Each structure stands twice: as C-alpha cells, then as structure tokens.
Amino acid sequence: MPLNLLPVTGSLLKSLKSFHCIPRRGFGSGAASLSSVSLKGRSCLTLKDFSSDEIKRLLWVSGDLKHQIKHEKQYLPLLQGKSIAMIFEKRSTRTRMSTETGFALLGGHPCFLTSQDIHLGVNESSTDTARVLSGLCDIVLARVYSHLTLEELDREASIPIINGLSDLYHPIQILADFLTLQEHYGSLSGLTVSWIGDGNNVLHSFMMTAAKLGVHLKVATPKGYEPDKRVTEEALKLSKQHGTQLVLTSDPMEAAHGSNVLVTDTWVSMGQEEEKKRRLKDFQGYQITMQTGNVAKPDWTFLHCLPRKMEEVDDQVFYSSRSLVFPEAENRKWTIMGLMVSLLTDYTPQIAMPKF
C-alpha cells in the first residue's frame, strides 16, 4: 500500500513531437522569466538547490546546444580558453566521455584525474585541493564516494563545483533523463514516472526534481531499501508545493500502474559487491518486463542510466522500441554541456523555449 498519496492536479500532456517549441518571438511570461535566469558562478551539487525555472533553463540551454551543434553543425567555442578538472574516485563511461568530449567540443581543455593521480583527502586535504584547483582551472567536476567531499570542495573553492555522482545525489543523470523525456513526449508537465528498484542517489535526484517540472513520481523499493528519510521529507514538501503526486510503495506493479515512464537502475552499486547475493534475493520480483508495462499507460517508455544487468530489466524491454536508454545516454553529453555553459557563461539559447 502507498505510504503517501497527494492529490493529482493538471492533465497529462501527450505530444509525440520531438522538441515542441513556442514561437521564437512574442514569448509569454514564462519564456521571459527563463530568459532572465542566470546560473553563472553557481555550483551544482544537487538539484535540490535549483528552482523550477533554473532547471528548465538548464534543459533549454542543453536542447539548444544539441540543436546548434548536432543538427545545425555549428561550432560554438563558448568555453575557449577555459579548463575543467575532472576528479574521478569512481570509474565511469558516460560521465567521463560526456564531460571530456563535451568540454573539448565547446573549445575548452578537460583534465582527467583518477584516484591514482590525485589522492583526494589523503595525500592532500580536500581543502587544499579545492584552493589549488581554483587557481589552475575554471570549474571542477568530481565523481566521488561521499557527498561530504563535494560539500568540502565547494566550501573551499572559488570556482563552480559539479557533482559527477556521490552517494547521495546524481544530478547530471537526471538532467539527461528529463531532456530525453521532453524530446520524446513534447512536454514534461503531467507525466508520471515510476521508479522500480533501489532507493539510491539517482532516485534521490528524481525526487528533488520531478515535482519542480510538474512530473508525478511513483517509487517502489523493497523494504529496507527505501530512499533517505530526509530526501523523502523534502520531496513530499515539493510535491505538495507544486501540486504533483508522490507515491511510495514496496509493490512494483502498483508503482507501474498508469505510468508513462518505467525507470530502474543497478541493484548493486560500486562498493556494494559484498552485498550482491543478499541484494539479488531482496530484489526478486523487481525486474522490469513487458508484464510490468502491461499495467502502465499505452505510451509507456523505459529508462536506465546504465550499465545494465539482466536481473534489472529483460532484453525484451531493454532493446525494444519503448526503450530510450541510448538517447538517454547520448543526452548525458548535451546536458553536461548545457550545465557547464550555464555555470561559466551568460549564453542565451538561440532556439525557442521548449514546452515544459
């Protein structure tokens, strides 16, 4: 049974146009307000710290860069002369490739630092590292184990810090997820997203973002694997504030019922390998299959931030036309580019504001 159920407001908007936009001239008040939003100089440790308009602005800039660079074949050296330090305590394909190639594509210079290159907080304190990097580069992306490490870096640095993943949040993944859904459905407001899996950092970022975009969220986690209580409390406040629905349950089919989007993630994250046998047992019944989709909306789609394991979602769903996982992976590049441009420049999108 659901632990919390807040009233649904607003109707589901179903447009299958890839990027439905309002006219470039004659903006409404919403477009005018987004045009005035500036994120220059900010850090991004969690989307909890960003307003609805600020998140929409990030998606707008990201979609704009994708259109200008990928489709119009333009060269936009917006970050020429700038450099980024990329600190990776945890390995990654998508985070490294999207950040490194994206920053270079914008004319900047990425510097990749592994735990073998920089013993963060061991060989040199995080405080000293933050101060040193502030004098050597323009922005830092850190993919770390502890969120406290990011907070210390941000506290001591004089340049923006981006969370490339921590134990508590994964904001850059959620930006890619929502850009993907916006492109597919034409609008975000009124969509229902169902998370079926572990109460982890990706889910936490969904919970800090969905309501701000008018998205309803259903969450199914096994008992003992619920999201962080403080995150849940904040998500309930956001849901009430924005008039969206938040459902917490331990029944995957209940969460999937009437949903537009089914989402899952790894059940065994890096650092949890010793728990694998127990976790696989505890998550029995949580695999997403076509049977799960049978109770969802007719237009349901599937997301997974990758890498994927068979126990989380079967091949029939993962490689089906309903799966958006590979456009989602590509959008990691355009959204990290949009975020870096927004934090470092005063860039104004050239395309019309998308419909949110």
Salt bridges, closest charged atoms under 4 A:
GLU54 OE2 - ARG42 NH1 2.99
GLU72 OE2 - HIS67 NE2 3.41
GLU100 OE1 - ARG96 NE 3.05
GLU151 OE2 - HIS147 NE2 3.82
GLU156 OE1 - ARG131 NH2 2.86
GLU183 OE2 - LYS66 NZ 2.90
ASP198 OD2 - ARG279 NH1 3.10
ASP228 OD1 - ARG230 NE 3.29
GLU275 OE1 - ARG278 NH2 3.38
GLU275 OE1 - ARG279 NE 2.99
ASP282 OD2 - ARG278 NH1 3.62
GLU312 OE1 - HIS304 NE2 2.88
ASP315 OD1 - ARG308 NH2 2.59
GLU330 OE2 - LYS70 NZ 2.73
ASP346 OD2 - LYS40 NZ 3.55
